Amino acid sequence: MQSYLVTFIIRRFDPEKDSEPRWVDYDVEMYSTDRVLDALHRIKWDQDGSLAFRRSCAHGICGSDAMRINGRNRLACKTLIKDLDISKPIYVEAIKGLPLEKDLIVDMDPFFDAYREVQPFLQASSKPEKGKERLQTVADRAIFDDTTKCILCAACTSSCPVFWTDGQYFGPAAIVNAHRFIFDSRDDAGDARLEILNDKEGVWRCRTTFNCTEACPRGIEITKAIADVKQAVMRGTESQKKSLKLLHAS
């Protein structure tokens, strides 16, 4: 298999040495089937051990290696070299809107604070029979199935121009995870979540630019999910659950 010499220009920042981020070039021998994550590994292992970035599963499940690649939010482990124009340098930098800690690593605390605030867990007032599960129909599951795919990589939230300029906005990922439980027929706390999101920094801050939907590595229809939540705020949870169930059944 033919190999290629690919230039990566990485936005570096060491808080102990740098007052501002700086761009650093690296030439890496790559195969077309390699990923950007492979390139980062080779740079770190063979050229500059000080390069800092997050990664874990390397298979698009953990979401830890979200970063901006050629100006777009992607997972480094899912971005193949063959899908990029290697005749030009490949630019890699940290995702935007979150405090930069070092190189490609950002502080995820604000992201997870918003996530926790929407109460992303099942809240049911009654218990199932002993030894039994909480049953749900296929139609009820279909209403929120798409938003169960979120891996909390922050690619959507950090692609949102509103989030870049407003650190108080919940952001797409938090709303997606609220959606997952608001429309769950087994959950009884939908109204409480809608009250949280019916806020000046909640769903009404969304400007429907579709950046989040485009950035999602799991293909979640995020903008549509946010629209569902907006409709639920206006109509009430239960009536909206019924209307969405009918929509999915048709």
N, C-alpha and C positions, 0 to 999 in steps of 0.2 A: 504494500500500500504506500502511495506517495505521501511524503510529509511536506509541511510548509513552515516557513519561518514567519511567524505572526507577531506583530508588534502590539503590545498591550500598554496603554497609557492609563495609569492608575492614580487616582487622587489620594495622596497620602497625607496623614496628619498624625503627629506625635505630640500630645499635649505637654510633654516634658521638654520638647525642643522647638516646636513650631508655634508661631503666633497666628499663622494662617495655613490652610491646606495648600499643598503643592502637588503638581503633576509630575510623575516619574515614569520613564519609558523602560519597558522590558521586552526583549526579543525571545520568543519561546518556540521551540520546535514542536509542531502540532500535527495531528492527523485530522482529517475532516470529520471523523466520528467522535473526536474528543469533545469535551464540554469546557465551558469557561471555568468551571470549578477545577478541572484537571490542570488548566493553565495556572490558576492561582496556587495550586499545590506545588507545581514545578518551580514556580517563582520562589515560593516560601522554602521549599526543600533544597533547591539547587542554587538559587541566586541571592535571595535576601530573606533570612530567617526572621527578620523583624516585621514582615508584612502581617497585619492582623485582620482576620475576617472570621465570621462564624460559619460553621457547617456541622452537620451531624450525620443524618441518614444517607445523604447524597443520592436520594431517589425521589425527591419531590414530595415527601410526606411530612417531614418535620417543619419545613418552612423557614429554617434558620438562615439560609444563605440568600435571602432576597437582597438585591442591589440594583443599581442603575447601570445598564449595559447599553452603550450607544444611546443614552438619553431615555431609555425605557426601563421601567421596573420589570425585572425578571428574576427567576431563580437561577443561580449560577449552575446548579446541577442539572437543570433541564434545558439549558441553552447550548445547542450544538454549534461547533465552529463552522460546519457546513451551511448553517442558516444565517451566517453573518458574512459581510463583505470583507474578506481577509486581504483584499488589495489595498485596504485602508487600515489605519490603526484602529484598534478596538478600545473604546474608552470605558473605564469601569470606575464607579464611585459609589459612595454610600447612598442609601435611600434618603429622600428629603423630608423635612418637616419634623424630624426628631433630633434631639441633641447629639451632635457628633462626639464620640468618645475617643476612637482611634481608628485611622485608616477607613476600613469598610464597616466598622462597628458603630452602631448608634445605641443610645439609651432607650430601651423599649418600655421603660416604666410608664410614661404617659399613655402609650398605646394600651397597655394592659390595665391601667387605671380606668380608662374609658370602657374597656371590655367588661371589667368586673362591675362597673356601675349599672349596667343594664340587666344585671342578675341573670347571667347565662347558664341557668341550671333549672331542672324540672321542679316545679312547685305544685304539688297536688294536695287538695284539702282532705281527700279520703285515701285510705290504704287499700291495696288490692287484697283479695282473699289470700289467706296463708298458703304459701307455696305456689301462688299464681302470678302471672305477669300482668302488666297493664296492657290490655288488648287495644289494637287500633286497626282500622280498616285500611285497605290499600289506598282508597280515595283520600282518606284523612292524611295519610303519610305523604302522598303526592304533593299536598299543598306546600309543605316546607322541605321536601326532600333535597332540593337544590342547595339550600343554605346549610345543610349538614356537612357539606364538603369542605368548609373553611378550615384551613390549617394554621391560621393566625400568623401568617408570614409578614403581614403589614404592607404587602405590595400595593393593595388597593388604597388603603388609607394614606400612604405616603405618596401616592400618585395624584391625590386630590388637591387642586389649587386652593380650595377653601381651607383645608387642613394646614397647608403651608403658611397661610396668613393668619389663621385663627387657632391658636393652641387650645382653645376651649371646646372646639367642635368635637363631638363624639367620633366622627369619622365613619366611613363605610363598613369597616370590619365589625365594629361594635353594633351597628344597626343590623347587619347581616345575622349576627349571633342572637340579637334580640328577636329578629324575625323567626329564627329557628324554633323559639319557644312560644312566641306570641300566637303562632298558628298551629301549635301542637295541641291536638284535641285532648290530650291527657293532662295538660297544664292549666292551672287556675289563676295564674298571676299575670295574664296578658294585659289587663287593664292597668296594673301597676307599672309595667314596662312602658306602656303607651304614654302614661303620665310623665315618666322620666324623659321620654323622647319628644314629647310635645312641649319642647322648650326652645328658647331662642338659639341654643347651641345643639339642638337635636336634629330631627329629620328635615326641618324647614330650612336648614342651612345648605342643604344639597342643591346644587345648581344644574344637575342633570347634564354634566359634560361627558359622561360615559368613560372618563379616564379610568375609573375603578374597574369597570367591567372589562375593559381592554387589558388592564394590568393583571387581572386575576389568573394565576397559573392553573387553577382548578376549573376554569371556565364557568364560574358562577355568574348568573345574570344579576349582578349586584344592583345596578340601577333600577331594575324591575322590582327587586326585593324592597328597596327603599320606597318605591312608589306604592307597593303593597302596604307598607307600614303607614305611609301618609294617609292612604285610604282608610285604614283601620282606625287611625286617630280621629278621622272625621265621622266615620260611621259607627264605630264601636266594634269591639273585638268579635263578639259572637256572630253578629250579622255578617261581618266580613269573612269569617271562617266559612259560613254557609255559602256565601256567594263564590268564594274561591273554590270550594269543593265542587260546586256545580260547574264552574268554569273548567276544572280539570277533568270532570266526568264527561264533558261534551266533546 
